[in-house]
Amino acid sequence: MLVLTRRTRESVVLGGSDGLGHTIKVTVLRVRGGEVRLGFEGPPQVAVHRLEVWERIRSPHGAREKDDSERIGKEACHVGAFGH
């Protein structure tokens, strides 16, 4: 596991270092108490899930949950394009 320290409004970039593939920019938006708010920027076709949602999607019952677009849609989002 890579561990980085970032302050509010500082970012890290995932992927794309070889000029190929998707690049995702993660920015620390706010730190309050024990909670950190993150912003994600990247191609709209890349889905972002909280870990517990991703684990449910990947579970043996995940096929049923993938079809449940009403509930999954509320818990997942797609990253926005760079240069907003």
Summary of the structure (lengths in Angstrom):
residues: 84
radius of gyration: 14.8
end to end distance: 29.9
largest distance: 39.5
contacts: 164
relative contact order: 0.18
helix: 25%
strand: 32%
